[in-house]
Amino acid sequence: MFFLETFTFEVKTTADTDILDLTAAVAAQVEQIGVAEGLLTLFISGSTAALTTIEFETGVVNDLRAAIDRLFPRDIPYEHDRRWGDGNGYSHVRAAFLKPSLSIPVTGGRLLLGTWQQIVLLDFDNRPRQRAIQGQVIGSRPTNG
């Protein structure tokens, strides 16, 4: 029998392209739910943040941050900034390209991530935020015997 369960957790960010490892927090939620086989969907609310997977080590994190800065620079004019004056037009564009959601298979009660693959939050806003990450698991529970 399949079930659907939803969870939410929050993280605090600083500003200017925070890249935070969420893997342990997400794995703990999946373990608590007790899914044997299924699919996890993660979603971050807000238009200036995104979710992805990377190898979470300093070199890759710095490379990713530098690549994002090259692709979507802060110091060019953005229509959003002209209209709203909040200076975070670049953060909306960055988030739109990287997307707010991920789907991860669960097998044997564990996230089916590669050895060097972690789940990360990218917060592009130019001010600290309290971010809510929503998760939904659809799957089956372990059977007894």
Backbone as ProteinMPNN parsed JSONL, in Angstrom:
{"seq_chain_A": "MFFLETFTFEVKTTADTDILDLTAAVAAQVEQIGVAEGLLTLFISGSTAALTTIEFETGVVNDLRAAIDRLFPRDIPYEHDRRWGDGNGYSHVRAAFLKPSLSIPVTGGRLLLGTWQQIVLLDFDNRPRQRAIQGQVIGSRPTNG", "coords_chain_A": {"N_chain_A": [[0.843, -1.18, 0.0], [0.571, 2.16, -0.866], [1.684, 5.35, 0.404], [1.445, 8.861, 1.202], [3.406, 11.369, 2.49], [4.107, 14.446, 4.072], [6.578, 16.875, 4.893], [8.232, 19.61, 6.594], [11.028, 21.737, 6.967], [13.178, 24.265, 8.329], [15.77, 26.604, 7.452], [18.295, 28.978, 8.258], [19.672, 31.598, 6.373], [22.4, 33.626, 5.156], [23.474, 35.914, 3.192], [23.942, 36.695, -0.309], [24.516, 34.397, -2.171], [24.51, 31.942, -0.545], [25.412, 28.588, -0.037], [24.237, 25.713, 1.066], [24.509, 22.589, 2.727], [22.037, 20.24, 2.778], [21.686, 17.575, 3.124], [21.926, 15.756, 5.39], [19.823, 16.629, 7.045], [17.59, 16.191, 5.395], [17.799, 13.414, 4.95], [17.371, 12.503, 7.566], [14.681, 13.219, 7.929], [13.452, 11.547, 6.015], [14.137, 9.05, 7.046], [12.749, 9.146, 9.481], [10.12, 9.137, 8.585], [9.928, 6.575, 7.579], [9.974, 5.202, 5.089], [10.213, 2.59, 2.72], [10.537, 2.053, -0.076], [10.369, 4.483, -2.605], [9.622, 7.844, -3.687], [11.049, 10.955, -3.233], [10.19, 14.307, -3.173], [11.475, 17.523, -3.13], [10.981, 20.942, -2.293], [11.541, 24.405, -2.44], [10.199, 27.286, -1.106], [9.785, 30.515, -2.455], [11.224, 33.039, -4.563], [13.897, 33.512, -4.919], [15.693, 31.52, -4.394], [17.104, 28.189, -4.726], [17.257, 24.621, -5.356], [19.603, 21.964, -5.617], [21.923, 19.331, -6.569], [25.249, 18.581, -5.608], [28.762, 17.764, -5.301], [29.555, 18.337, -2.146], [31.993, 20.048, -1.295], [34.678, 22.265, -0.514], [36.114, 23.187, -2.832], [34.415, 22.546, -5.071], [32.094, 23.905, -4.287], [33.024, 26.571, -4.27], [33.725, 26.765, -6.999], [31.189, 26.451, -8.192], [29.841, 28.705, -7.151], [31.411, 30.749, -8.337], [30.946, 30.224, -11.06], [28.207, 30.762, -11.237], [28.237, 33.487, -10.637], [29.62, 34.396, -12.922], [27.818, 33.721, -14.983], [25.433, 35.024, -14.261], [25.741, 37.948, -13.458], [25.934, 40.302, -10.701], [26.334, 42.997, -11.012], [25.183, 44.235, -13.244], [22.617, 46.014, -15.06], [19.273, 45.37, -14.03], [15.895, 44.957, -14.843], [14.041, 44.436, -12.828], [15.269, 45.579, -10.568], [15.2, 48.282, -11.254], [12.473, 48.691, -11.193], [11.622, 47.9, -8.569], [13.657, 48.58, -6.801], [15.13, 47.056, -4.983], [17.515, 45.756, -5.386], [17.947, 43.038, -5.91], [17.575, 41.78, -8.353], [19.267, 40.114, -9.839], [19.242, 37.816, -8.236], [16.723, 36.674, -8.575], [16.827, 35.888, -11.258], [18.934, 34.019, -11.194], [17.835, 32.024, -9.506], [15.658, 31.223, -11.061], [16.884, 29.895, -13.187], [18.142, 27.747, -11.915], [16.178, 26.4, -10.491], [13.446, 25.447, -8.215], [13.011, 22.887, -7.152], [13.536, 19.345, -6.466], [13.734, 15.865, -7.293], [14.173, 12.779, -5.737], [14.983, 9.415, -5.729], [14.044, 6.881, -3.352], [15.357, 4.086, -1.886], [15.453, 0.999, -0.249], [15.018, 2.335, 2.101], [16.733, 4.487, 2.045], [18.095, 7.566, 0.732], [18.692, 7.728, -2.706], [21.371, 8.68, -3.536], [24.457, 9.565, -5.141], [27.825, 8.589, -4.233], [29.413, 10.886, -3.82], [27.537, 12.908, -3.807], [25.51, 15.47, -2.736], [22.611, 17.087, -1.316], [21.764, 20.39, -1.899], [20.995, 23.712, -0.84], [20.639, 26.753, -2.458], [20.848, 29.998, -1.79], [20.162, 32.986, -3.132], [19.496, 35.561, -2.463], [19.951, 39.018, -1.463], [19.952, 39.507, 1.197], [19.7, 38.306, 4.607], [17.741, 35.338, 5.173], [14.96, 33.321, 6.279], [14.471, 30.194, 5.374], [12.059, 27.936, 4.14], [11.867, 24.55, 3.556], [10.054, 22.262, 1.811], [9.027, 18.893, 1.844], [7.905, 15.968, 0.179], [7.013, 12.635, 0.384], [6.298, 9.838, -1.468], [5.449, 6.533, -1.286], [6.216, 3.153, -0.237], [5.922, 1.384, 2.837], [8.152, -0.548, 4.962], [7.665, -4.073, 4.854], [6.544, -6.577, 7.098], [7.995, -9.586, 7.35]], "CA_chain_A": [[0.0, 0.0, 0.0], [1.346, 3.391, -0.963], [1.301, 6.463, 1.259], [2.024, 10.168, 0.91], [3.667, 12.104, 3.718], [4.717, 15.755, 3.847], [7.328, 17.46, 6.008], [8.836, 20.929, 6.369], [12.025, 22.194, 7.922], [13.655, 25.607, 7.996], [17.179, 26.94, 7.635], [18.628, 30.399, 8.169], [20.742, 31.913, 5.436], [22.972, 34.964, 5.356], [23.187, 36.683, 1.983], [24.932, 36.633, -1.385], [24.807, 33.053, -2.655], [24.757, 30.871, 0.419], [25.251, 27.226, -0.538], [24.164, 24.951, 2.31], [24.283, 21.151, 2.6], [20.803, 19.818, 3.446], [21.577, 16.121, 3.007], [21.663, 15.089, 6.67], [18.481, 17.002, 7.507], [16.61, 15.509, 4.545], [17.891, 11.975, 5.241], [16.726, 12.279, 8.868], [13.234, 13.283, 7.709], [13.047, 10.334, 5.29], [14.249, 7.937, 7.997], [11.656, 9.276, 10.45], [8.879, 8.744, 7.904], [9.936, 5.12, 7.499], [9.679, 4.72, 3.741], [11.098, 1.53, 2.225], [10.773, 2.375, -1.48], [9.505, 5.579, -3.009], [10.167, 9.02, -4.348], [11.042, 12.181, -2.445], [10.223, 15.581, -3.872], [11.783, 18.668, -2.281], [10.609, 22.223, -2.898], [11.817, 25.57, -1.613], [9.326, 28.422, -1.397], [10.487, 31.774, -2.662], [11.691, 33.206, -5.945], [15.32, 33.864, -4.95], [16.463, 30.373, -3.903], [17.005, 27.007, -5.569], [17.787, 23.365, -4.834], [20.312, 21.139, -6.586], [22.863, 18.404, -5.954], [26.656, 18.714, -5.986], [29.692, 17.26, -4.298], [29.667, 19.464, -1.221], [33.339, 20.277, -0.767], [35.015, 23.676, -0.712], [36.484, 23.483, -4.217], [33.234, 22.534, -5.942], [31.211, 24.999, -3.851], [33.601, 27.819, -4.791], [33.592, 26.737, -8.46], [29.787, 26.698, -8.518], [29.565, 30.113, -6.855], [32.08, 31.562, -9.361], [30.242, 30.032, -12.331], [26.939, 31.498, -11.143], [28.584, 34.915, -10.751], [29.951, 34.689, -14.322], [26.622, 33.597, -15.816], [24.374, 35.946, -13.839], [26.438, 38.926, -12.605], [25.143, 41.235, -9.887], [26.64, 44.4, -11.3], [24.609, 44.713, -14.49], [21.25, 46.493, -14.806], [18.134, 44.459, -14.079], [14.61, 45.669, -14.842], [13.451, 44.258, -11.498], [15.863, 46.574, -9.661], [14.659, 49.602, -11.62], [11.067, 48.771, -10.793], [11.401, 47.714, -7.144], [14.722, 49.218, -6.041], [15.635, 46.219, -3.89], [18.856, 45.303, -5.705], [18.114, 41.582, -5.989], [17.151, 41.258, -9.654], [20.134, 38.99, -10.195], [18.893, 36.628, -7.458], [15.539, 36.085, -9.206], [17.266, 35.236, -12.499], [19.708, 32.842, -10.798], [16.917, 31.003, -8.988], [14.831, 30.717, -12.162], [17.663, 28.957, -13.979], [18.526, 26.561, -11.152], [14.903, 25.747, -10.14], [13.13, 25.328, -6.789], [12.639, 21.554, -6.675], [14.329, 18.149, -6.794], [13.139, 14.556, -7.016], [15.223, 11.83, -5.388], [14.453, 8.097, -5.389], [14.364, 6.284, -2.058], [15.365, 2.635, -1.993], [15.966, 0.416, 0.981], [14.898, 3.331, 3.163], [17.789, 5.503, 1.943], [18.128, 8.407, -0.457], [19.522, 7.134, -3.748], [22.346, 9.682, -3.956], [25.787, 9.042, -5.409], [28.782, 8.661, -3.132], [29.865, 12.276, -3.615], [26.414, 13.767, -4.186], [24.737, 15.986, -1.622], [21.497, 17.988, -1.606], [22.137, 21.726, -1.441], [20.165, 24.91, -0.986], [21.346, 27.941, -2.922], [20.06, 31.205, -1.51], [20.785, 34.059, -3.894], [19.015, 36.887, -2.066], [20.975, 39.935, -0.964], [19.734, 39.735, 2.628], [19.433, 37.046, 5.306], [16.379, 34.821, 5.056], [14.563, 32.071, 6.927], [13.942, 29.443, 4.244], [11.294, 26.719, 4.42], [11.988, 23.506, 2.555], [8.971, 21.295, 1.931], [9.294, 17.597, 1.241], [6.827, 14.995, 0.083], [7.443, 11.279, 0.075], [5.278, 8.874, -1.851], [6.143, 5.259, -1.306], [5.703, 2.033, 0.547], [6.6, 1.153, 4.108], [8.688, -1.908, 5.04], [6.719, -5.129, 5.211], [7.025, -7.516, 8.12], [8.033, -10.996, 7.038]], "C_chain_A": [[0.893, 1.251, 0.0], [0.804, 4.449, -0.015], [1.958, 7.733, 0.742], [2.203, 10.878, 2.236], [4.458, 13.362, 3.388], [5.463, 16.197, 5.095], [7.886, 18.81, 5.594], [9.933, 21.132, 7.393], [12.569, 23.526, 7.431], [15.148, 25.733, 8.24], [17.342, 28.447, 7.514], [19.772, 30.564, 7.188], [21.256, 33.318, 5.731], [22.605, 35.817, 4.151], [24.246, 36.354, 0.943], [25.418, 35.22, -1.684], [25.317, 32.12, -1.571], [24.545, 29.536, -0.287], [25.368, 26.315, 0.679], [23.827, 23.486, 2.046], [23.061, 20.76, 3.438], [20.694, 18.304, 3.58], [21.207, 15.441, 4.318], [20.259, 15.391, 7.177], [17.403, 16.286, 6.704], [16.612, 14.007, 4.835], [17.218, 11.642, 6.57], [15.204, 12.302, 8.734], [12.735, 12.012, 7.031], [13.103, 9.127, 6.217], [13.098, 7.953, 9.0], [10.326, 8.838, 9.845], [8.798, 7.221, 7.775], [9.551, 4.567, 6.15], [10.691, 3.638, 3.356], [11.526, 1.85, 0.792], [9.855, 3.51, -1.858], [10.247, 6.694, -3.702], [9.981, 10.224, -3.435], [11.067, 13.369, -3.387], [10.485, 16.665, -2.846], [11.451, 19.939, -3.035], [10.96, 23.334, -1.922], [10.925, 26.717, -2.061], [10.181, 29.671, -1.55], [11.086, 31.831, -4.054], [13.157, 33.611, -6.037], [16.195, 32.744, -4.379], [16.206, 29.177, -4.808], [17.554, 25.799, -4.819], [18.504, 22.635, -5.96], [21.139, 20.111, -5.834], [24.258, 18.705, -6.485], [27.481, 17.874, -5.018], [29.987, 18.434, -3.384], [31.047, 19.475, -0.574], [33.751, 21.669, -1.227], [35.335, 24.019, -2.158], [35.286, 23.554, -5.139], [32.282, 23.67, -5.57], [31.731, 26.326, -4.386], [33.503, 27.897, -6.305], [32.159, 27.041, -8.884], [29.428, 28.162, -8.292], [30.175, 31.024, -7.927], [31.379, 31.435, -10.716], [28.919, 30.793, -12.346], [27.185, 32.996, -11.28], [28.927, 35.294, -12.191], [28.706, 34.693, -15.197], [25.58, 34.674, -15.528], [24.976, 37.003, -12.911], [25.481, 39.847, -11.857], [25.208, 42.656, -10.405], [26.216, 44.855, -12.697], [23.179, 45.178, -14.201], [20.211, 45.381, -14.955], [16.861, 45.288, -13.992], [13.938, 45.585, -13.471], [13.97, 45.323, -10.53], [15.341, 47.977, -9.972], [13.226, 49.762, -11.126], [10.887, 48.773, -9.283], [12.481, 48.321, -6.263], [15.302, 48.38, -4.924], [16.98, 45.57, -4.181], [19.037, 43.809, -5.832], [17.593, 40.99, -7.298], [17.961, 40.051, -10.077], [19.716, 37.703, -9.473], [17.661, 35.922, -8.032], [15.931, 35.311, -10.468], [18.037, 33.962, -12.169], [18.783, 31.704, -10.345], [16.068, 30.399, -10.104], [15.591, 29.688, -12.995], [17.994, 27.676, -13.224], [17.326, 25.794, -10.597], [14.715, 25.481, -8.65], [12.873, 23.912, -6.285], [13.592, 20.471, -7.173], [13.482, 16.915, -6.55], [14.272, 13.567, -6.808], [14.573, 10.485, -5.059], [14.896, 7.674, -3.988], [14.291, 4.773, -2.263], [16.043, 2.052, -0.762], [15.949, 1.388, 2.143], [15.914, 4.452, 3.102], [17.638, 6.314, 0.659], [19.099, 7.806, -1.467], [20.424, 8.218, -4.351], [23.676, 8.992, -4.246], [26.709, 9.271, -4.223], [29.18, 10.094, -2.808], [28.769, 13.28, -3.96], [25.621, 14.167, -2.954], [23.642, 16.93, -2.137], [21.865, 19.359, -1.057], [21.055, 22.755, -1.745], [21.075, 26.03, -1.463], [20.429, 29.13, -2.672], [20.788, 32.38, -2.143], [20.411, 35.45, -3.414], [20.137, 37.714, -1.452], [20.753, 40.318, 0.5], [19.467, 38.391, 3.301], [17.965, 36.646, 5.211], [16.193, 33.606, 5.958], [13.86, 31.278, 5.84], [13.229, 28.178, 4.701], [11.46, 25.756, 3.246], [10.88, 22.501, 2.825], [9.395, 20.009, 1.238], [8.03, 16.771, 1.205], [7.408, 13.663, -0.336], [6.214, 10.471, -0.318], [5.998, 7.532, -1.943], [5.443, 4.191, -0.51], [6.532, 1.912, 1.815], [7.158, -0.285, 4.11], [7.584, -2.902, 5.435], [7.36, -6.049, 6.24], [6.845, -8.934, 7.62], [7.427, -11.422, 5.795]], "O_chain_A": [[1.843, 1.357, 0.777], [-0.378, 4.449, 0.327], [2.9, 7.688, -0.05], [1.261, 10.982, 3.022], [5.353, 13.35, 2.544], [5.032, 15.927, 6.216], [7.999, 19.117, 4.408], [9.788, 20.745, 8.553], [12.434, 23.869, 6.257], [15.715, 25.069, 9.107], [16.62, 29.106, 6.766], [20.717, 29.776, 7.172], [20.629, 34.089, 6.457], [21.515, 36.387, 4.111], [25.303, 35.81, 1.261], [26.586, 34.893, -1.473], [26.417, 31.576, -1.669], [23.594, 29.383, -1.054], [26.446, 26.161, 1.253], [22.956, 23.184, 1.23], [23.056, 20.93, 4.658], [19.697, 17.805, 4.102], [20.277, 14.636, 4.357], [19.579, 14.499, 7.684], [16.412, 15.824, 7.268], [15.55, 13.396, 4.952], [16.563, 10.606, 6.688], [14.514, 11.495, 9.356], [11.709, 11.46, 7.427], [12.216, 8.274, 6.18], [12.539, 6.908, 9.33], [9.501, 8.231, 10.529], [7.711, 6.649, 7.854], [8.861, 3.55, 6.077], [11.882, 3.765, 3.637], [12.717, 1.91, 0.485], [8.684, 3.513, -1.478], [11.344, 6.512, -4.229], [8.886, 10.473, -2.93], [11.887, 13.421, -4.304], [9.812, 16.733, -1.818], [11.612, 20.016, -4.253], [10.708, 23.221, -0.723], [10.894, 27.075, -3.239], [11.179, 29.847, -0.851], [11.414, 30.804, -4.648], [13.621, 34.01, -7.105], [17.313, 32.998, -3.931], [15.23, 29.145, -5.557], [18.22, 25.932, -3.793], [18.073, 22.676, -7.113], [21.069, 20.025, -4.608], [24.431, 19.04, -7.656], [26.959, 17.341, -4.039], [30.6, 19.416, -3.804], [31.239, 18.982, 0.537], [33.229, 22.184, -2.216], [34.873, 25.042, -2.662], [35.145, 24.507, -5.906], [31.725, 24.325, -6.452], [30.952, 27.126, -4.904], [33.229, 28.965, -6.852], [31.936, 27.801, -9.826], [28.788, 28.787, -9.138], [29.525, 31.969, -8.376], [31.235, 32.423, -11.436], [28.557, 31.398, -13.355], [26.431, 33.694, -11.957], [28.574, 36.383, -12.643], [28.549, 35.563, -16.053], [24.925, 35.174, -16.443], [24.748, 36.96, -11.702], [24.374, 40.131, -12.316], [24.26, 43.428, -10.259], [26.825, 45.761, -13.266], [22.593, 44.774, -13.197], [20.269, 44.57, -15.879], [16.756, 46.203, -13.175], [13.336, 46.555, -13.011], [13.198, 45.899, -9.764], [15.074, 48.762, -9.063], [12.824, 50.842, -10.693], [10.093, 49.553, -8.757], [12.239, 48.555, -5.079], [15.908, 48.924, -4.001], [17.536, 44.898, -3.312], [20.173, 43.335, -5.86], [17.212, 39.82, -7.339], [17.419, 39.081, -10.607], [19.826, 36.616, -10.04], [17.574, 34.696, -7.978], [15.428, 34.214, -10.713], [17.815, 32.929, -12.801], [18.947, 30.558, -10.765], [15.791, 29.2, -10.094], [15.001, 28.713, -13.46], [18.116, 26.618, -13.84], [17.469, 24.619, -10.262], [15.685, 25.31, -7.911], [12.548, 23.734, -5.111], [14.333, 20.647, -8.14], [12.603, 16.924, -5.688], [15.217, 13.516, -7.596], [13.698, 10.424, -4.195], [15.965, 8.053, -3.51], [13.289, 4.25, -2.752], [17.07, 2.551, -0.3], [16.762, 1.284, 3.062], [15.965, 5.288, 4.004], [17.131, 5.829, -0.353], [20.211, 7.42, -1.107], [20.266, 8.614, -5.505], [23.981, 7.954, -3.661], [26.403, 10.053, -3.323], [29.271, 10.465, -1.638], [29.071, 14.401, -4.37], [25.122, 13.314, -2.219], [23.736, 17.487, -3.231], [22.235, 19.485, 0.11], [20.328, 22.68, -2.735], [22.163, 26.226, -0.921], [19.363, 29.243, -3.276], [21.897, 32.726, -1.736], [20.96, 36.433, -3.91], [21.14, 37.176, -0.984], [21.29, 41.315, 0.982], [19.052, 37.439, 2.639], [17.072, 37.492, 5.174], [17.161, 32.951, 6.346], [12.762, 31.646, 5.421], [13.735, 27.439, 5.546], [11.221, 26.114, 2.092], [10.775, 21.955, 3.924], [10.037, 20.033, 0.188], [7.186, 16.865, 2.096], [8.19, 13.573, -1.283], [5.222, 10.428, 0.409], [7.032, 7.416, -2.601], [4.267, 4.296, -0.159], [7.702, 2.295, 1.849], [6.692, -1.133, 3.349], [6.703, -2.596, 6.239], [8.572, -6.262, 6.236], [5.727, -9.43, 7.479], [7.432, -12.613, 5.482]]}, "name": "protein", "num_of_chains": 1, "seq": "MFFLETFTFEVKTTADTDILDLTAAVAAQVEQIGVAEGLLTLFISGSTAALTTIEFETGVVNDLRAAIDRLFPRDIPYEHDRRWGDGNGYSHVRAAFLKPSLSIPVTGGRLLLGTWQQIVLLDFDNRPRQRAIQGQVIGSRPTNG"}
